[in-house]
Amino acid sequence: MCATVIDITRPTHHGMPVWRGDPQVRFAPALNAVRDGVNVARVCMGTHSGTHIDAPSHYLTSAGTVDAIPLESLVGPCFVVEIKTSGPVG
């Protein structure tokens, strides 16, 4: 049986909603292809912005970090439900 992989990652963009107290998501040019030979953007955001996973160490300093979480434990059967809002959340 073949499985379908569905990426549920939400787009990250300037001004997106963030958790109360977290820094706003901001993008700014750092290098320019005409002037510097490459385009590079500077990104400023908290680690809780957008789609993410909390490491156990987020809550317990003695617990594991996100790199210790096996990828297999993050993939599996699911239901995807789209919920549209008509205004700001929170």
C-alpha positions, 0 to 999 in steps of 0.5 A: 500500500502506498501512502500519501505524504501531506506537508502541513507546514504553514507558510512563514511570512512577515507579520504572521501571527505569533504567540503573545510575547514572542518577537514578530516575524520579519524578513529584510534584505541582507545581500543584493545580487546586483551589488553582492553577487547573491540574494540573501535575506535576514530572518528574525523570528522566535523559535515558536513562530509558524509550524514547529515542534517543541523539544522536551527541553522546552519544558524541562531543562534536563530533557532531550533537545529536538535533534534527539527526536527520531524523524519516524516519530513525527510521521504517521497517519493523520487527519487534516482539517482546514479551519478558516477564520474571519478575523484575528485569532486570539 
